[in-house]
Amino acid sequence: MRRLTLIILFTLTVFVSSGQNNTNSPYSIFGIGELESTDGGRNMGMGGSGNALRSDIYLNLSNPASLTSMSPQSMGVDAGINFKYSNFTNQQNTVNLLNGNISWAAMAFPINRRLAVGFTLNPKSNVGYTIYSTKSLDGTPYSYPVTYKGEGGLSEASFSLGALATKKLSFGVRTSVLWGNMVKNSVETPPLGSAITRLDNVNYIGAIIKPGFQYHTKLNSNSVLTLGGTAELSSYLNGSSNLTISSGSAIIRSEINRQDQLNLPFKGGLGLAFEFKSKYLFTADYNRSDYKKASVNMDSKGLALNESYHVGFEIAPKFDAQRLGFTKRYRIGALYQTGYLSIYGVQISSYAATCGVSLPVRRDRNSVNIALEIGQQGSLKNQLILESYAKVNVSFALWERWFIPRKYD
């Protein structure tokens, strides 16, 4: 038990102390930045699906109702690390970039046969970009350089509760606190006069409530069907910003503690999972969030209805019932997302193919999960930027028996 406690403390310390700059996407300049997928290593290998996933050997961070599938007197920890290689292309240039960061850290345990709780830390969004552009000089055919830089994002700390209503029906709720800092800086260098610098430093804090349900039933002796759903309720983030505009060493404008508010939209999701002979698992998810009804520091014309589709398949070819399924598992999946940004009339959509493997450690419930996601985001239309990327996630699922009294001879 002491060993697992040290692992938990170490993981959370690394997460909290690490910087949150897990993107180089120019599209993170808009809204709240690039949204993160933090539902677990198993989910990522299956196309990001998870609304209906249940397991006693993997934590499913996407639906709090799944906590009721945990074995009694057990505690689970899941922590993941992302590495992302991106190729950015427009009509003139190509840039290759690499970054990585902690993607989530979670722990959960059952209180009794009907209740279970979980705690999670993860990034919610990331901001990280450097954009070189030009600006026209009024009344002349000339232009001058402008540089835009940004960093930061939102983090999320969550408490989840899962309750077993009947043998087949579970409910759950996750309460999250969101906070973060976004620093956006622009520098204009006109041909005459000093450079003009605009520095906007914003801090946000707020909360989100996410209820969920899962209904699972045996179709026959070999098949199990699970239906699941979640609803991330509309919420507000309160912001406080400091704005400074200067020309050379002279301050042109300064505003301290400006109050702002972001409205995040309602997000709903439905999913199903079909398991056959405890060896084959198929999942499918649909999620929807209407950012046109939100307010995230953008004109409403720049926000769009975001819909995402996810499918996944998992196989355990050497399943051993006597070992309760602690064996290698292989996964594939795919996803498509319409995107919540619309720029110059083009919606910033993305799609990807995924695969993954779960490797048991020391022939027990612990495992290492490796997932690969290869996809594209953006467009080359209307002078926009296309991002082609490969993302690798390595996560560790650790389990230990809990609340079991020692026996002595």
Number of C-alpha atoms within 10 A of each C-alpha: 11 7 8 15 11 11 14 19 11 11 19 20 11 12 22 14 8 11 11 25 19 25 28 26 24 23 21 21 22 16 21 20 25 23 18 16 16 21 21 30 34 30 28 30 30 31 31 31 33 31 33 29 31 22 13 19 20 27 29 27 26 24 30 31 35 32 31 30 24 22 18 19 15 17 20 26 25 27 25 25 18 19 17 20 18 22 17 20 18 16 12 6 8 12 10 13 13 15 14 17 19 25 26 27 25 25 20 22 24 24 15 12 14 17 22 25 21 22 19 22 23 26 25 22 23 27 30 24 20 16 13 11 12 14 13 12 12 8 6 7 7 11 15 14 14 18 15 18 18 25 23 26 27 24 22 21 19 19 18 23 23 27 24 21 12 10 10 12 18 24 25 24 22 24 18 20 16 19 20 20 20 22 18 20 19 18 19 19 18 17 12 7 9 14 15 19 22 18 18 17 19 20 21 22 19 18 18 18 17 22 21 25 24 27 19 20 13 13 12 9 8 11 15 17 19 21 21 26 25 25 20 20 15 17 15 19 19 15 19 16 19 16 17 17 19 17 17 12 10 10 12 13 11 12 11 11 13 11 13 15 16 19 17 21 20 17 18 19 22 21 23 23 24 21 21 16 12 17 16 17 21 21 27 26 24 20 20 19 23 17 23 18 16 20 17 23 14 13 10 15 12 20 23 21 16 20 19 19 20 24 24 27 22 22 19 20 12 12 18 13 10 7 11 13 19 22 20 18 21 21 24 22 25 24 24 20 19 19 22 21 25 17 16 12 11 15 19 21 19 19 21 21 23 25 23 25 22 24 17 18 16 8 11 16 20 22 24 18 26 23 26 24 25 18 18 19 20 24 18 13 13 12 11 17 21 23 24 19 19 18 18 22 24 19 24 22 25 23 23 17 13 14 11 8 6 5 5 4 2
